[in-house]
Amino acid sequence: MGSGKTTFIHALCDVKGVTDVVGSPTFSIINEYAFSENGQVKKIFHIDLYRLKNEEEAVRAGVEDCLYSNHICFVEWPEKAPGLFPVDTIQVFIEVTGLENRRLTIKDK
């Protein structure tokens, strides 16, 4: 909590040119944002699994559909449903190292 996950995702959405309001989907579970790339409208799914108990709840919420949709997916709290992620998933870990500092670690699944 409070490490900057949503802020980081907001910055990534800015880079992609998302003009929608980007916010935490803690209560909605999934937010969908649109951006344009090479004249085509593309989607980003911003998923927050914090409130879910297990993978079954994630599947019922439509998370698996998003993950395998060929659209960009940013997932907060992925440890709540580790078995759902595609093999080519890239994991970004955010570690708080000070009041205004974070350390990012990027790994393949």
DSSP file (Angstrom, degrees, kcal/mol; ACC not computed):
  #  RESIDUE AA STRUCTURE BP1 BP2  ACC     N-H-->O    O-->H-N    N-H-->O    O-->H-N    TCO  KAPPA ALPHA  PHI   PSI    X-CA   Y-CA   Z-CA
    1    1 A M              0   0    0      0, 0.0     0, 0.0     0, 0.0     0, 0.0   0.000 360.0 360.0 360.0 135.1    0.0    0.0    0.0
    2    2 A G        +     0   0    0      1,-0.1     0, 0.0    94,-0.0     0, 0.0   0.654 360.0 122.0  75.5  15.8    1.2    3.5   -0.8
    3    3 A S  S    S-     0   0    0     91,-0.1    -1,-0.1    93,-0.1    92,-0.0   0.676  87.5-100.1 -85.0 -15.8    4.2    2.4   -2.9
    4    4 A G  S  > S+     0   0    0     90,-0.1     4,-2.6    92,-0.0     5,-0.2   0.653  73.6 141.3 108.5  20.2    3.1    4.2   -6.0
    5    5 A K  H  > S+     0   0    0      1,-0.2     4,-2.4     2,-0.2     5,-0.2   0.950  78.7  41.5 -59.3 -51.8    1.6    1.5   -8.1
    6    6 A T  H  > S+     0   0    0      1,-0.2     4,-2.6     2,-0.2    -1,-0.2   0.886 114.3  52.6 -66.1 -38.1   -1.3    3.6   -9.4
    7    7 A T  H  > S+     0   0    0      2,-0.2     4,-2.1     1,-0.2    -1,-0.2   0.911 110.1  48.9 -62.1 -42.3    1.0    6.6   -9.9
    8    8 A F  H  X S+     0   0    0     -4,-2.6     4,-2.1     2,-0.2    -2,-0.2   0.925 112.3  47.4 -62.7 -46.0    3.4    4.4  -11.9
    9    9 A I  H  X S+     0   0    0     -4,-2.4     4,-2.4     1,-0.2    -2,-0.2   0.887 109.0  55.1 -64.2 -38.5    0.5    3.0  -14.1
   10   10 A H  H  X S+     0   0    0     -4,-2.6     4,-2.2     1,-0.2    -1,-0.2   0.919 107.9  49.3 -59.2 -43.6   -0.8    6.6  -14.6
   11   11 A A  H  X S+     0   0    0     -4,-2.1     4,-2.0     2,-0.2    -2,-0.2   0.898 110.1  50.4 -64.3 -40.9    2.6    7.6  -15.9
   12   12 A L  H  X S+     0   0    0     -4,-2.1     4,-1.6     1,-0.2    -1,-0.2   0.892 110.0  50.7 -64.2 -38.8    2.7    4.6  -18.3
   13   13 A C  H  X>S+     0   0    0     -4,-2.4     5,-2.6     2,-0.2     4,-0.6   0.885 107.1  54.3 -65.2 -38.3   -0.8    5.5  -19.5
   14   14 A D  H ><5S+     0   0    0     -4,-2.2     3,-1.1     1,-0.2    -2,-0.2   0.917 106.2  52.4 -59.6 -43.2    0.4    9.1  -20.1
   15   15 A V  H 3<5S+     0   0    0     -4,-2.0    -1,-0.2     1,-0.3    -2,-0.2   0.868 108.8  50.3 -61.0 -37.2    3.3    7.8  -22.3
   16   16 A K  H 3<5S-     0   0    0     -4,-1.6    20,-0.3    -5,-0.1    -1,-0.3   0.555 119.9-111.1 -79.2  -7.4    0.8    5.8  -24.3
   17   17 A G  T <<5 +     0   0    0     -3,-1.1     2,-0.2    -4,-0.6    -3,-0.2   0.715  52.5 170.6  86.6  21.5   -1.4    8.9  -24.8
   18   18 A V      < -     0   0    0     -5,-2.6    -1,-0.2     1,-0.2    17,-0.2  -0.490  14.4-176.6 -65.5 130.0   -4.4    7.8  -22.7
   19   19 A T        +     0   0    0     15,-0.7    -1,-0.2    -2,-0.2    16,-0.1   0.502  51.2 101.1-106.0  -8.3   -6.7   10.8  -22.3
   20   20 A D  S    S-     0   0    0     14,-0.4     2,-0.5     1,-0.1    13,-0.1  -0.282  90.7 -89.9 -67.2 160.6   -9.2    9.0  -20.0
   21   21 A V        -     0   0    0      1,-0.0     2,-0.6     2,-0.0    -1,-0.1  -0.647  43.5-149.9 -72.5 123.8   -9.0    9.7  -16.3
   22   22 A V        +     0   0    0     -2,-0.5     2,-0.3    -4,-0.1   -12,-0.1  -0.871  32.5 145.8-101.5 121.4   -6.7    7.1  -14.8
   23   23 A G        -     0   0    0     -2,-0.6     8,-0.1    23,-0.1    23,-0.0  -0.900  53.5 -68.7-146.2 174.1   -7.4    6.1  -11.3
   24   24 A S        -     0   0    0     -2,-0.3     3,-0.4     1,-0.1     4,-0.2  -0.490  30.9-155.1 -70.5 128.6   -7.3    3.1   -8.9
   25   25 A P     >  +     0   0    0      0, 0.0     4,-2.5     0, 0.0    23,-0.4  -0.077  49.5 132.8 -92.1  35.7   -9.8    0.4   -9.8
   26   26 A T  T  4 S+     0   0    0      1,-0.2    25,-0.3     2,-0.2    -2,-0.0   0.866  81.2  28.1 -55.2 -40.2   -9.8   -0.9   -6.2
   27   27 A F  T  4 S+     0   0    0     -3,-0.4    -1,-0.2     1,-0.1     3,-0.1   0.785 125.9  44.2 -94.6 -29.6  -13.6   -1.1   -6.1
   28   28 A S  T  4 S-     0   0    0     -4,-0.2     2,-1.9     1,-0.1    -2,-0.2   0.644  89.9-149.7 -86.5 -14.1  -14.4   -1.7   -9.8
   29   29 A I  S  < S+     0   0    0     -4,-2.5    19,-2.6    19,-0.1     2,-0.4  -0.280  75.8  45.2  73.7 -47.5  -11.6   -4.3  -10.1
   30   30 A I  E     -A   47   0A   0     -2,-1.9     2,-0.4    17,-0.2    17,-0.2  -0.985  61.6-174.1-131.2 125.9  -11.0   -3.4  -13.8
   31   31 A N  E     -A   46   0A   0     15,-2.8    15,-3.0    -2,-0.4     2,-0.5  -0.925  14.6-150.6-109.7 144.0  -10.7    0.0  -15.5
   32   32 A E  E     -A   45   0A   0     -2,-0.4     2,-0.3    13,-0.2    13,-0.2  -0.961  13.4-175.4-117.9 129.9  -10.4    0.2  -19.2
   33   33 A Y  E     -A   44   0A   0     11,-2.8    11,-2.5    -2,-0.5     2,-0.3  -0.915  12.7-142.7-122.6 149.6   -8.6    3.1  -21.0
   34   34 A A  E     +A   43   0A   0     -2,-0.3   -15,-0.7     9,-0.2   -14,-0.4  -0.856  21.1 167.6-112.5 148.1   -8.3    3.8  -24.7
   35   35 A F  E     -A   42   0A   0      7,-2.0     7,-3.7    -2,-0.3     2,-0.4  -0.965  30.3-118.3-149.0 163.3   -5.3    5.1  -26.7
   36   36 A S  E     +A   41   0A   0     -2,-0.3     2,-0.4   -20,-0.3     5,-0.2  -0.879  27.4 175.3-109.7 136.1   -4.5    5.4  -30.4
   37   37 A E  E >  S-A   40   0A   0      3,-2.9     3,-1.9    -2,-0.4    -2,-0.0  -0.962  73.1 -15.2-142.1 121.1   -1.5    3.7  -32.0
   38   38 A N  T 3  S-     0   0    0     -2,-0.4     3,-0.1     1,-0.3    -1,-0.1   0.868 128.7 -53.2  53.4  39.5   -0.8    3.9  -35.7
   39   39 A G  T 3  S+     0   0    0      1,-0.2     2,-0.4     0, 0.0    -1,-0.3   0.478 117.3 111.3  78.7   2.4   -4.3    5.1  -36.3
   40   40 A Q  E <   -A   37   0A   0     -3,-1.9    -3,-2.9     0, 0.0     2,-0.5  -0.878  69.4-123.7-110.9 141.9   -5.9    2.2  -34.4
   41   41 A V  E     -A   36   0A   0     -2,-0.4     2,-0.2    -5,-0.2    -5,-0.2  -0.718  36.5-177.3 -81.8 127.1   -7.7    2.5  -31.1
   42   42 A K  E     -A   35   0A   0     -7,-3.7    -7,-2.0    -2,-0.5     2,-0.3  -0.741  15.0-128.6-120.1 168.3   -6.1    0.2  -28.5
   43   43 A K  E     -A   34   0A   0     -2,-0.2    29,-1.4    -9,-0.2     2,-0.4  -0.889   9.4-162.1-122.2 150.1   -7.0   -0.7  -24.9
   44   44 A I  E     -Ab  33  72A   0    -11,-2.5   -11,-2.8    -2,-0.3     2,-0.5  -1.000  13.1-153.7-123.2 129.3   -5.2   -0.8  -21.6
   45   45 A F  E     -Ab  32  73A   0     27,-3.1    29,-3.0    -2,-0.4     2,-0.6  -0.918   3.6-162.5-102.6 126.5   -6.8   -2.7  -18.8
   46   46 A H  E     -Ab  31  74A   0    -15,-3.0   -15,-2.8    -2,-0.5     2,-0.4  -0.944  16.4-173.4-109.3 112.5   -5.8   -1.5  -15.3
   47   47 A I  E     -Ab  30  75A   0     27,-3.2    29,-3.4    -2,-0.6     2,-0.5  -0.897  15.9-168.7-117.1 134.1   -6.7   -4.3  -12.9
   48   48 A D  E     + b   0  76A   0    -19,-2.6     3,-0.3    -2,-0.4    29,-0.2  -0.957   6.6 178.5-124.5 112.2   -6.5   -4.2   -9.1
   49   49 A L    >   +     0   0    0     27,-2.5     3,-1.7    -2,-0.5    28,-0.1   0.348  48.6 111.4 -93.2   5.5   -6.8   -7.6   -7.4
   50   50 A Y  T 3  S+     0   0    0      1,-0.3    -1,-0.2    26,-0.2   -24,-0.1   0.847  79.5  44.2 -50.8 -44.0   -6.5   -6.2   -3.8
   51   51 A R  T 3  S+     0   0    0     -3,-0.3    -1,-0.3   -25,-0.3     2,-0.2   0.568  94.1  99.0 -82.3  -8.6  -10.1   -7.0   -2.8
   52   52 A L    <   -     0   0    0     -3,-1.7     3,-0.1     1,-0.1    -3,-0.0  -0.516  58.7-154.7 -84.1 149.4  -10.2  -10.4   -4.3
   53   53 A K        -     0   0    0      1,-0.2     2,-0.3    -2,-0.2    -1,-0.1   0.799  67.2 -16.3 -89.7 -32.5   -9.7  -13.6   -2.2
   54   54 A N  S  > S-     0   0    0      1,-0.1     4,-1.5    27,-0.1     3,-0.2  -0.922  75.5 -79.3-161.5-180.0   -8.5  -16.0   -4.9
   55   55 A E  H  > S+     0   0    0     -2,-0.3     4,-2.6     1,-0.2     5,-0.2   0.845 119.4  61.6 -63.4 -35.4   -8.1  -16.9   -8.6
   56   56 A E  H  > S+     0   0    0      1,-0.2     4,-2.4     2,-0.2    -1,-0.2   0.917 104.9  47.4 -59.4 -43.5  -11.7  -18.0   -8.8
   57   57 A E  H  > S+     0   0    0     -3,-0.2     4,-1.6     1,-0.2    -1,-0.2   0.879 110.5  53.1 -64.5 -37.0  -13.0  -14.6   -7.9
   58   58 A A  H  <>S+     0   0    0     -4,-1.5     5,-2.3     2,-0.2     4,-0.4   0.909 109.1  48.6 -64.6 -41.9  -10.5  -13.1  -10.4
   59   59 A V  H ><5S+     0   0    0     -4,-2.6     3,-1.4     1,-0.2     6,-0.2   0.931 110.7  50.6 -63.1 -45.2  -11.9  -15.3  -13.2
   60   60 A R  H 3<5S+     0   0    0     -4,-2.4    -1,-0.2     1,-0.3    -2,-0.2   0.800 106.7  55.9 -63.0 -28.4  -15.5  -14.4  -12.3
   61   61 A A  T 3<5S-     0   0    0     -4,-1.6    -1,-0.3    -5,-0.2    -2,-0.2   0.547 120.1-109.4 -80.8  -7.5  -14.5  -10.7  -12.4
   62   62 A G  T <>5S+     0   0    0     -3,-1.4     4,-1.6    -4,-0.4    -3,-0.2   0.587  77.3 133.0  92.7  10.7  -13.3  -11.1  -16.0
   63   63 A V  H  ><S+     0   0    0     -5,-2.3     4,-2.6     1,-0.2     5,-0.2   0.923  70.9  52.9 -62.1 -45.2   -9.5  -10.7  -15.3
   64   64 A E  H  > S+     0   0    0     -6,-0.3     4,-1.6     1,-0.2    -1,-0.2   0.879 105.3  55.6 -60.0 -38.6   -8.5  -13.8  -17.3
   65   65 A D  H  4 S+     0   0    0     -6,-0.2    -1,-0.2     1,-0.2    -2,-0.2   0.903 110.7  45.4 -59.7 -41.9  -10.4  -12.4  -20.3
   66   66 A C  H ><>S+     0   0    0     -4,-1.6     3,-1.7     1,-0.2     5,-0.5   0.929 109.2  54.7 -66.2 -46.0   -8.4   -9.2  -20.1
   67   67 A L  H 3<5S+     0   0    0     -4,-2.6     3,-0.3     1,-0.3    -1,-0.2   0.796 115.4  38.7 -61.3 -29.6   -5.1  -10.9  -19.6
   68   68 A Y  T 3<5S+     0   0    0     -4,-1.6    -1,-0.3    -5,-0.2    -2,-0.2   0.058  89.7  96.2-108.4  23.9   -5.5  -13.0  -22.8
   69   69 A S  T < 5S-     0   0    0     -3,-1.7    -1,-0.2     2,-0.2    -2,-0.1   0.473  93.4-117.8 -92.0  -3.7   -7.1  -10.2  -24.9
   70   70 A N  T   5S+     0   0    0      1,-0.3     2,-0.3    -3,-0.3    -3,-0.1   0.680  80.3 115.7  67.8  18.9   -3.9   -9.1  -26.6
   71   71 A H  S   <S-     0   0    0     -5,-0.5    -1,-0.3   -29,-0.1     2,-0.2  -0.735  79.6 -87.0-107.3 164.5   -4.3   -5.7  -25.0
   72   72 A I  E     -b   44   0A   0    -29,-1.4   -27,-3.1    -2,-0.3     2,-0.4  -0.527  45.4-167.2 -71.3 134.4   -2.0   -4.1  -22.5
   73   73 A C  E     -b   45   0A   0     -2,-0.2     2,-0.5   -29,-0.2   -27,-0.2  -0.992  12.3-169.8-127.4 127.8   -2.8   -5.1  -18.9
   74   74 A F  E     -b   46   0A   0    -29,-3.0   -27,-3.2    -2,-0.4     2,-0.5  -0.978  15.7-166.2-112.2 124.9   -1.4   -3.5  -15.8
   75   75 A V  E     -b   47   0A   0     -2,-0.5     2,-0.4   -29,-0.2   -27,-0.2  -0.949  11.1-158.8-122.4 124.4   -2.2   -5.5  -12.7
   76   76 A E  E    S+b   48   0A   0    -29,-3.4   -27,-2.5    -2,-0.5   -26,-0.2  -0.804  81.9  12.6 -94.3 141.5   -1.9   -4.4   -9.1
   77   77 A W  S >  S+     0   0    0     -2,-0.4     3,-1.7   -29,-0.2    -1,-0.2   0.906  71.0 168.0  61.6  48.0   -1.7   -7.1   -6.4
   78   78 A P  G >   +     0   0    0      0, 0.0     3,-2.0     0, 0.0     7,-0.1   0.708  62.8  79.1 -64.8 -19.3   -1.0  -10.0   -8.9
   79   79 A E  G 3  S+     0   0    0      1,-0.3     4,-0.1     2,-0.1    -2,-0.1   0.640  79.0  71.9 -64.8 -11.7   -0.1  -12.3   -6.1
   80   80 A K  G <  S+     0   0    0     -3,-1.7    -1,-0.3     1,-0.2   -22,-0.1   0.705 117.0  16.6 -73.6 -19.9   -3.8  -12.7   -5.4
   81   81 A A  S X  S+     0   0    0     -3,-2.0     3,-1.6    -4,-0.2     4,-0.3  -0.346  73.3 158.6-148.4  59.6   -4.1  -14.8   -8.6
   82   82 A P  G >   +     0   0    0      0, 0.0     3,-0.8     0, 0.0    -3,-0.1   0.761  69.7  61.6 -63.2 -27.2   -0.6  -16.0   -9.7
   83   83 A G  G 3  S+     0   0    0      1,-0.2    -4,-0.1    -4,-0.1    -2,-0.0   0.544  92.2  67.3 -77.5  -6.0   -1.8  -18.9  -11.8
   84   84 A L  G <  S+     0   0    0     -3,-1.6    -1,-0.2     2,-0.0   -17,-0.0   0.649  75.2 104.3 -87.7 -15.4   -3.8  -16.7  -14.3
   85   85 A F  S <  S-     0   0    0     -3,-0.8     4,-0.0    -4,-0.3   -21,-0.0  -0.424  72.9-113.6 -81.5 140.7   -0.9  -14.8  -15.9
   86   86 A P    >   -     0   0    0      0, 0.0     3,-1.5     0, 0.0    -1,-0.1  -0.200  30.4-110.7 -61.2 158.9    0.4  -15.6  -19.4
   87   87 A V  T 3  S+     0   0    0      1,-0.3    22,-0.3    21,-0.0    -2,-0.1   0.761 115.9  59.1 -65.3 -24.4    4.0  -17.0  -19.7
   88   88 A D  T 3  S+     0   0    0     20,-0.1    -1,-0.3    21,-0.1     2,-0.1   0.179  77.1 137.9 -91.8  19.2    5.2  -13.8  -21.3
   89   89 A T    <   -     0   0    0     -3,-1.5    20,-2.1    19,-0.1     2,-0.5  -0.388  44.0-148.0 -65.7 137.7    4.2  -11.6  -18.3
   90   90 A I  E     -C  108   0B   0     18,-0.2     2,-0.4    19,-0.1    18,-0.2  -0.941  11.5-150.8-107.0 128.9    6.6   -9.0  -17.2
   91   91 A Q  E     -C  107   0B   0     16,-3.5    16,-2.8    -2,-0.5     2,-0.5  -0.846   8.7-166.7-104.1 134.5    6.6   -8.3  -13.5
   92   92 A V  E     -C  106   0B   0     -2,-0.4     2,-0.4    14,-0.2    14,-0.2  -0.983   6.5-162.2-119.9 121.3    7.5   -4.9  -12.0
   93   93 A F  E     -C  105   0B   0     12,-3.0    12,-2.1    -2,-0.5     2,-0.5  -0.875   3.1-156.3-104.3 133.6    8.2   -4.7   -8.3
   94   94 A I  E     -C  104   0B   0     -2,-0.4     2,-0.5    10,-0.2    10,-0.2  -0.948   9.5-171.9-113.3 122.1    8.1   -1.3   -6.5
   95   95 A E  E     -C  103   0B   0      8,-2.4     8,-2.6    -2,-0.5     2,-0.5  -0.955  22.8-130.0-115.9 127.9   10.0   -1.0   -3.3
   96   96 A V  E     +C  102   0B   0     -2,-0.5     6,-0.2     6,-0.2     3,-0.1  -0.640  32.5 167.3 -74.7 122.9    9.8    2.1   -1.1
   97   97 A T        -     0   0    0      4,-2.1     2,-0.3    -2,-0.5     5,-0.2   0.410  64.4 -16.5-116.3  -2.3   13.3    3.3   -0.3
   98   98 A G  S    S-     0   0    0      3,-1.2     3,-0.5     1,-0.1    -1,-0.3  -0.960  86.1 -70.6 178.7 178.1   12.5    6.7    1.1
   99   99 A L  S    S+     0   0    0     -2,-0.3    -1,-0.1     1,-0.2    -3,-0.0   0.864 132.9  13.9 -57.1 -37.9    9.8    9.3    1.4
  100  100 A E  S    S+     0   0    0     -3,-0.1     2,-0.4    -4,-0.0    -1,-0.2   0.182 113.6  90.0-123.6  15.9   10.1   10.3   -2.3
  101  101 A N        +     0   0    0     -3,-0.5    -4,-2.1     2,-0.0    -3,-1.2  -0.923  44.4 178.6-122.5 142.3   12.2    7.4   -3.6
  102  102 A R  E     -C   96   0B   0     -2,-0.4     2,-0.5    -6,-0.2    -6,-0.2  -0.973  19.4-142.7-135.0 150.1   11.3    4.0   -5.1
  103  103 A R  E     -C   95   0B   0     -8,-2.6    -8,-2.4    -2,-0.3     2,-0.4  -0.972  16.6-155.6-112.6 125.1   13.3    1.1   -6.5
  104  104 A L  E     -C   94   0B   0     -2,-0.5     2,-0.5   -10,-0.2   -10,-0.2  -0.852   7.8-171.0-100.5 133.8   11.9   -0.7   -9.5
  105  105 A T  E     -C   93   0B   0    -12,-2.1   -12,-3.0    -2,-0.4     2,-0.5  -0.995   7.2-161.0-122.2 127.6   12.8   -4.3  -10.3
  106  106 A I  E     +C   92   0B   0     -2,-0.5     2,-0.3   -14,-0.2   -14,-0.2  -0.934  17.0 165.9-115.0 127.9   11.7   -5.7  -13.6
  107  107 A K  E     -C   91   0B   0    -16,-2.8   -16,-3.5    -2,-0.5     2,-0.2  -0.967  36.3-117.3-137.7 151.2   11.6   -9.5  -14.2
  108  108 A D  E      C   90   0B   0     -2,-0.3   -18,-0.2   -18,-0.2   -20,-0.1  -0.542 360.0 360.0 -76.0 156.1   10.1  -12.0  -16.6
  109  109 A K              0   0    0    -20,-2.1   -19,-0.1   -22,-0.3    -1,-0.1   0.520 360.0 360.0 -64.9 360.0    7.6  -14.3  -15.1
